[in-house]
Amino acid sequence: MTNPLLAPSQLPYDLPDFAVIKDEHYLPAFEAAMAQHREEVEEILGNEAQPTIDNTLIALERAGRTLERVAAAFFNQASSHATEAIKAVEEEIVPKLTAHQDAINLDPRLWQRIDALYQQRAQLGLDAETNHLLEETWRDLKRDGAALDDAARTQLAQYNSKLARLTTAFGQRLLDDTNATPVIVDDVADLAGIDAGTIAGYAQAAQRRDLPEGTYAIELGLPTIQPVLVSAQNRELRARIYEASITRGAHGGKNDTREIVAQIALLRAQRAELLGHPNHASLVADEGTAKTTTAISELLDALAPVAVQNVKKEAAELQAALEEDHPGEKLQPWDWSYYEEKVRAQRYAVDDATTKPYFELGATLHDGVFFAATHLYGITFQARPELVGYHEDVQIFEVFEEDGTELGLFLFDPYTRETKYGGAWMNDLVGQNRLLGEKAVIVNNLNIAKPAAGEPTLLTIDEVTTLFHEFGHALHGLLSNVEYPSFTGTSVPRDVVEFPSQVNEMWILHPEVLPNYARHVETGEPLPEEIANKLREAQIYGQGFATTEYLAAALLDQAWHRISAAEAAEIKTPEQVAEFETRALEAAGVALNELQPRYRTSYFAHTFSGGYDAGYYSYIWAEVLDADAVEWFTENGGFTRANGQRFRDALLGRGGSADMMDFYRDLRGRDPQLQPLLTRRGLNG
């Protein structure tokens, strides 16, 4: 059998040929690609000549490209369209890949060659990007344990292998449990307040599950707060949805994730101590721009008390609104979104029911997201319907520079499905780099409920925000202009990777962008200016809740990863995991009756399977830069082609090719300041 993954694609930009790639191709492709990579690395390490930049550092950048191609295609599908066959491959291959990479990174010959180059780097006459590659390769190998003795390296590899299995198992159990626990409604009257298109989507979801006619299936997204809680008038239904959301992964039985969490926490703590850190959070902070857990605490601890104070003010207002409908009842977490939206509608004369008809998905993408990118960065988009994605929902666009030069491909996968993980994210199938002459192939995944056939996809303002946010990540990948594959696009410290995506949110309600895409799906009339102004005014409303539910999750993530190995060893059972969560939230001052963290432990995919372990703080860390950069745009004339080019040249195009904070200082002329974030979130007191 000819395996289409083992040769470069013949499609534009090396797009994987999904029309011919089958699930059964992946495992043998991985095995062959790992063998090839081992041979390539052995040629480097077995070279008897003295190490040079070309025969060692650059040779490493060139090695493993087949494996990179296979892994990029596979892991994109494993998160976006995880069939049972794909999940089986993932379960088998992740530990093998971990062992494969450990065998390379922990080979003492590699450390000797890189360390020799590192020690003489000042005499090598390197350009800035190559020097940064050498320094980062040396640091990464040291953090990965390359300088440990033989016994410690063996122990580290064992930890890594176990963690690879456990984090994969967490993600798969969570996906299975989420798919197994939709909220089923058998009376359409119970769906009062929910728009017709969404209800039709629930009916379609029920049909996919072979449920009886007249049944509706409300499938859950990843965060605690589900979008439907904003509009569902039936309080009992809201309670059912909320309960289903917060108990995912915590039912007991085969899909319970909590014992896995305990094992992950212990192994991460043991691994950190082996690498010379007191805990896993310290190790992760050192890899980012934060550098220390103290710096992270200073930010989170400064924000949490003010956010909680705002939550209590908001709760009193929502309690009064609840009592108008349910005299004598107490505000519950499942009431929050509904009454927040109700109060917002009363105060600002705007709600999702009013705005959704103006936010149709296609128009928002083409006339909002793409329009802003063209205006700022000069890039244009052309649909390529003849190219095939990994699922029928995927749309593919070719991207061009202002002068018509080919830039890359953008794949857009908007809809939720049973085989897709919750949340929203960006992947790269091919990362731009000049060394190998590769241009970017970028994927954006969302989880919007798919409407019935023939019905338009109408977005809430939160979904519009997610669309602009994820496209900010896509821009970081598409506009990358670096020499080396290691520095492509979003290959930056994790605690600043969210910065460009958050900046892109500033254009959602911008007066030069909003009128271009916010048009009524039936009449074509633009969103009335008074509603647009109300949306802008309403941005600060509810920030107490939004900030606190986020901070609660970030603080919970830190708590799990600041414990020592000895402390982690005492947490073994699901009950002990739940008790730890309760104590952590209480200690952080964010244990509130009115809300739960954005993600509770049992479904906190970001931290236990998604690569944000001890790094969920990075969203707010990056937002400090974002809010300050938004002020830079405003001070310099706002939505202009010149500003876009400056931002592209200073930040978006440079990937990880130097220190990200140096890039920021190049743009701003100084370090970022906290005040713009406090003002944005209404946390000035």
N, C-alpha and C positions, 0 to 999 in steps of 0.2 A: 504494500500500500504506500503510495506517495503521500507524505505528510505535508500539507500546505503550510504548516507553521515553521518548517525547517529550512525554507528558502525565502529570500526577500520577496515581498509581495510585488506583483506586477501592476498593482493598482496605483493611482496617484498618491503621492506622499507616503508610500509604503503602508497605506491603510490595510489592515488585516482583511483577508478575503473571506468575510463571514458567510458568503454564499456557499462556500465549499468546506469551511471549517466545521467539523462535527465534534461533539463532546468527547468521542473516543480518540480524537487526535491528540488531546492535551497531555495525557500521561506519558505516552511514548515520546512526544516532543520534548517534554521536560527532561526525561531521562537522557535523550540524545544530546540536548543542549547543555545539560550539566556536564556530561562527559567531554563535550567539545570545550567547554569553559575550563575544565580541569587541565586539559591538554595545553590550552593557551597560557594559563597561569604557570604551569610547570615549565613551559619554555622560557618564561620570564625568570622564574626563580632558579632554574637550573643553569642559567647563563653564567659562565665562569668569568665573563668580563666584569670589570668594575661597574657598579650601578651608575647609570646616567639618567637624565630626565627622559630621554627618548626610549631607552631600553627597559625602563622600569615604570616611571610615573605615567608617561603617555601610553606605553604598551598596556598598562592596566586599564586605562580609559577605553582603549580599543577592544579589550578582551570581553567576552561574554555577551556580545551583541545579539547572538541568536537566543540566548537565554532571556535577555531583556525583552526581546520581541515576544517570545512565548508567554512570559510572565505578565507583560502588559495586557495582552489580549485576554489571558485567562482571568486575572484578578479583576479586570473590569467586568467580565461576565459573572464572576462569582458574587459580586455585589449587586449587579444589575439584573441578572437573569439566571439565578442559581437553581437549575434543575436538580433533580435527585442525583443524576450522574455527575454533575459539576460539583455538588457538595461532597460526593464520595471521593472525587479526585482531590478536592481541597483538603479534606481530612488526611489523605495519604501524603500529599506532596508538600504541605507546609513544613512538617518536621524535617523532611528530606532537604528542602531548600535551606532551612536554618542550619542543618548540619553541613551542607555544602558550603555555605558562606562562612561558617565558623572554621571549617578546614582551611579556607584561604586566609581569613583574617588572623587566625591564631597560629599560622605557620611561622615559626621563628625566622625563617629565611626572608620572608616578606618584611618583617619588622626590621631586620638587619639592613636590608637594602634601602628601605624608606628612611630609617633613622640616619643612615650614613649620608643620604642626600640632604636631609633636614639639617644636620649639624654643619654642613658646608654651604648652606643655601646663600649666605651672604656673598660667597665667592663665585656663584654660578652665573651671575649676570642675567637673572630671569626677569621677564616682563611681569607686571603686577598680577595678572590673572593666573599665570603659571606658578608664581610664587605662592599665591593664595591656595592654589590646588595642592601644592606640596605641604603647606602648613596644615590645611584641613585634613588631608589624607593621614598625616602623622598624628594629629589630634584624635581623629576618628578611630584609628587603629589602637591608640593608647586607651581611649575610652572603652573600646571593645575588648580589651584585655590582652592585647598583643604583647605587652611588656611583662606579663605575669610569668611565673615559673611553670614548668610542665604540669605539675599536679593541679595548680590553680586553673590553668587553661582547660584541663580535662573537666574539672568541676564546673567551670563556666559553660562549656559546651553542653553539659548535661542540663544545667538550668535553662539554657536557651531552647533546647529541644523540648523540654516539658512545657515551657511557656508557649511555644509555638502551637503545641497540641491544645493547650487549655484555652488560649485566646480564640482559636478557630472554633473549638467546641462551644464557647460562650456565644459567639455570633450565630452559630447554627441553631443552638437551642432557643435563643431569643427570636430568631426568625420563625422557627417552627411554632413556638408558643404564641407569637403574635398572629400568625396565620390561623392557628387553631382556636383563637378566642375572639372572633368578631362579635359585635353586639347585634343580636338578631331581633328584628322588629316584625311583628305579624299584623299590625294594624297601622295603616298609613296615617291615621289621625294622630298617632303618637309622634309623628314627624312634623307637627305643626311648627311653622316658623322657618323651616329649612326650605331653600329654593327648589323649584321643580327639577332643575338640571341635576342637582346633587342627589335628590331622591331617585331620579332615574338611574343615576350611577349606582346607588345602593341596590336597586332592583337588579341591575346588570350583574353586580357582584354576587347577589344571591343565586342568580341563574348559573354563574360560573361554578358555584358550589353545589349545584344540583338540589337547591332548596325548593320547597313548594312554591307554586305561583302565588303571588301576593305577599311574599316574604321579602324583607329588606335586610341586607348585611352591611353593617357599618364597620369597615376595616380600620384598624388603628395605625396611626403614624407613630414615629419614634418618641417624640417628647411626651411629657406628662399631660399637658393641655392639648386636647384634640380640637381641630378647627371647628367642628360641629357644635362644640359647647358654646360658641358665640351666639348661635341662632336658635338652638333647640328650646322651644318654649316649655316642653314637658319636663318638669323638675325631676321626676322619677327616672326618666330616660337619661337625663344629664348625669344623675348619680350612678346609673348602671355603666355609662360610658367611662366615667372617671374611675370607678372601681376597677373596671376591666383594664384600664390603662396602668394604674399604679400597682397592680398585682401581677403584671407580666413577669415571668421568670421566677415567680415566688408562690407558685401553686402547690409545690411538692410534686413528686413524680419525675418522669424522664426529662421534662423541659425546665426543671428548676435550675437556675443558674448560680444560686448562692454558695453552694459548696465549691464550685469552680472559682468564684470570686475569692474565697478564703485561700485556696491553693495558689492563685495568681499573686495575691498580696504577699504571701509568704515567700514565694520564689523570687519575686521582684526585690523584696527586702534582702534576701540572702545574696542575690546577685550584686546588689548595690554595695553591700558590705565587702564582698570579695573584691570589688573594684575600688575600694578605699573610701566609700561614702557612707555616712551614717544611715541613710535611707534612700529609697528610690527617687523621691522628690528632689533630693540634693543632686543626684546624678543627672536627672532631666534638666534641672535649672542650669547646671553647668554647661549643658549642650546648647542652651538658648542664649538670648540676649539678656535675660534676667540675671543669670550667673549664680544667684543665691536664693534659697528659700526665704531668707529675711526680706529681700527686695520684693518678692511676691507677696509676702504677708503684709508688708507696709501698704501696698496698693489695695489688696482685698480688705484688710482691716480698716482702712480709711473709708472705704465705700460702704461696707455692710451696715454700720449703725445708722447712717443717714438714710440708706435705702429702706431699712426696716421701719424707721420713723415715718417715712413717706407711705409705706404699706399700711400702717395703722391709720393714717389719715384717710387713705383711700378706702379702707375697710369700713370705716364709720359711714362714709358716704354711700357705699354699696349696701350696707345694712339697712339704711333708711329706704333705699329703693326696693330692696327685697320685701320689707314689711308692708309696702303698698300692695304687693301681690299676695303675701303670705304673712298676715299679722301674727306676731309672737314667735315667728321662726327665726333661727339663728343662721347667719351667712355661713355657707359651707364652701369648700374648695370648688365643687362642681358648679356653684352659683357664680363664681367670680367673673369668668369671661362673659357670661350672659348679661349680668348687671353692669359690668364695666362698659359693654357695648351699648347698653340701654342708656346709661348716664351720658356716655359720649355722644350718643345720638341726640339726647335732650339738650346737652350743653352746646354742642357744636353743629347740631342739625345734620349729622352725617353718620352713617353706619354701613356695614358691609352690604346689607340688602339694597341700599341706595347706590353704592359705588360699583358693585360687581358687574352690572351690565355694561359699564364703561371700560372694564379691564378684561377684554377678550385675549386669550393666550397668543394667538397669531399676531394680532396688532401690537400687543405689548412687546413681543419679541422683535418683530421687524421694525416697527415705527417708534419703539421706545429704546430697547436695549441696543439693537444694531444702529439705530439712528444716532444715539449718543456716542457710540464707539466711532462711527464715521466722522462725526463732527469734531471730536476731540483728537482722534489718532489717525484720521485719514484712511482707515481701512474700510473695505466694502465686502459684501457677502452675496454669494450667488448659490441658489439651491442646486444640489446635484442629486436629483431623484433617482438617477440610474445607478448610483452607488448604494450598496446594501449594508445595512447595519446589523448588529447582533440580535435585534428584535424588530418586529414590524413597526413599533412605535417610534423608532429612531429616525430623526431627520438629519440629513447631512448637508453642510454648506461649505463651499470653498471660499477662502478668505484671501483678499488681495490688498496689496499696498496701494497708496494713493496714485502711484504711477502705473498701476496694473501688474506689478511684480507679484508672482505667486507667493503667498505667505504660509498657508497651511489649510487644514480642514477643521471644522467644528461640528461635532455630533451632539444632537440635542435629544434627550430622552426624558420627556416630562411626566409620564403617568405612573401611578402606583400599580403594582401587581403582586401576586402572591410570591413570585420568585425574586422580588427586589427587596433589598434591605430598606429600612425606613430612613428618613432624613433626606438630605440633599448634599451633593458633593461634586467635585471635579476630578477626573482622571486624565492622564495623558497616555495615549496609545503609542505615540512617538514624541520624544522630547527634542526640541530644536537644539542643534549644536553645529558649529562650523567644522569641527574636527572631522566628522563623518559626513558632512554635507546633508544633515537631516533637518527637515522642517516639521513644525508642530502638527500633531493630530490630537485634538483635545475633546474630551467628553464632559458634558454637564448632565447630571442626573437630578431630577426632582421627584416628588411623590404627590402629584396632584391627582385627585380623584377623576377618573376618566368618565366623561358623560356618555349618555346613550348615543348610539350611532345617529349622526346627523345633527346632534345638538352642539352648540358652541361650548367651549371650555372657558368659563368665567372665573376670574381670580379674586380672592380677597386681597386686601392691601398687604397683608402679611405674605401671601404667596407672590405678589409682585416684588416685594422686598427680597424674598429668597431668590427669585429669578435674576434680579440685578446683582445680588450678592455673589451667586455662583458664577455669573458671567465675569465678575471681577477677577475670580480665580482663572477663568478661561483666558482673559486678556493677559494675565501674568504669564501664562504658557504660550499663547499665540505671539505675543510681542517680544518674547525672549530673543536676545541677540548675544549669545555667549559662545566661547570657543569649545568648552569642554562639556561632555554629557553630564558630568556630576553637578554642574551649576545651572542646568536648564530650568527656566520658568520658576515654579514654586519650590525649587530645591534650596530653601532658605531656612534659617532657624524656625522651629515650629511655633515659637511664641510671637513671630511677626508674619507668619504665612497668611493670616487673616487680614492684614492691613490693607493690601490693594483691593480685596473684595469688599471690605467695609467702606472704603472710599467710593467705590462705584455706586453705593446706595444713595449717595448725595444727589444723584440726577433724577431719582424717581419722581419727585414733586417739583423739580426745577421748572420755572415758568417758561423756559425755552424747550423743554423736553416733554412735559406732561401733556400739553395740548396736541402734540404730534401723534400720541398713541391712545390717549384716554377718550375714546369716542363710543357712543352708545351702540351696542351690537346690532340693534334693529334699525335705528333711525340715522346713525352716522353722526348725530349731533355731538359736539365736543362736551366734555365734562364742564358743567357750568362753573364759572370763575368763583362764584361764592362757595361752591362745594370744595373746589380746589383750595381756596384759602382756609376753609374750615379744616380740611385734612392737614394743612401745614400747622395750623394752630393746635390741632389735636395731637400732634406728634409727641409733645411732652406729657400728655395725659397718660396715666397708667404706668409711668416709668418706675414708680416705686415697686410695683409688682414685677415688672419685666426685669428690673435690675436685681431684685432680691431672689427671684427664682433662679436666675442665672448664677448669682453669687453663691447660693446654697449648693448648687451642683459643683461649682469650682472649688468651694471649700470642702465639700465631701470628697472630691477627687484628691485634694491635697491631704486630707485626713487619712485616707486609705494608703497613701504612699509616703507618709511621714513616720509611720510606725517602724520600729526596729524588727529584725527577724524574730527576736524573742517575743515581742508583743504579738506579732502576726501569728506565731505558732500557737497562741492561746485561742485563736478564732478558728473554729473548725466546722461548726454546724450551721444550718440555715438560721436558726434562732439567734446564734451568737453574731452572725452577720447583721441581722436586723437590729440587734441591740447596739452593735458598734455604730451603725448608721444613726440611730437615735442619739447616742451620746455625742457623736461628732457634730451633729447639727445643733444640739443644745450648747455645746462648748463654744461653737462659733457664733451663737446668738441669732441663729436663723431658723430655729425650730418654732414655726408658727402654725396655729390652727388653720389659718386661712389659705395656706399654700404648702405644696411639697416642692422639692427641688425640680428643676426642669427635667432632670433624669434621676431617678432613684437607683440605688446600687444594682438591683436585679435586672434593670434594663439600660444601664449606663454603657451603651455600646462604645461611645467615644473613648472611654477610659479602659474598658476591659476587652475590647477587640478592635478598636478603631484607630489606634495610633496616637491618641491624645492622653495617654496615661501620665498622670502628674502634670499634664499640660493643658487642661481645660481652662486654666487661668488665661491662656494666651488670647482668647477672644477679647477680654477686657484690656489686657496688656496692649494688644494691637490697636484697640479702639482709642487709646490715648494718642497714638500716632495718627490714627484716622481723623479724629476730631480736630487735631491741630493742623493736619494737612488740608482739611476742608476750609479752615480759616485762611490758609495760604491761597487756595483757589479763589476764595472770595476777595481777599485783599488785592489779588492780581487780575481781577476782571472777570472771574468766574468761568463760564462755559465758552471757552475760546479754543481755537485750534492751537494757538501758541502755548497756552497752559497745558493742553493735552500732550503736546510734543515734549514740553519740558518735563512733565511727570513721567512720560514714557522714557525719555533719555536718562533721567536721573534715577529711576526706580524700576519701572516695569520691564525694561529691556535688559536689565543687568543681572537678573536672576540671583544666584548665590555667589557671583564672581568676586565679591569682596564683602567686607563687613556691612551688614544691612543698615546699621546705625550710621555708618559713614555716608551711605547713600542718602539717608534721611537728612543728615546735616548738610549735605551738598544741595539738597532741594530747599531746605528751610533756613539754612544759615545759622542754626542753633539746635540744641536738644529740644525734644518735644516737651510741652507744658501740659499739666493736668487740668487746668481751669476750663478749656473748651469742652472736655468730656463732662465735667460737673455741670456746666451750663446746659449742654445737650440733654442730659438725663434728669435735669431738674433737681440736682443734688447740692445746690448751693446753700441749702438750709432755709 
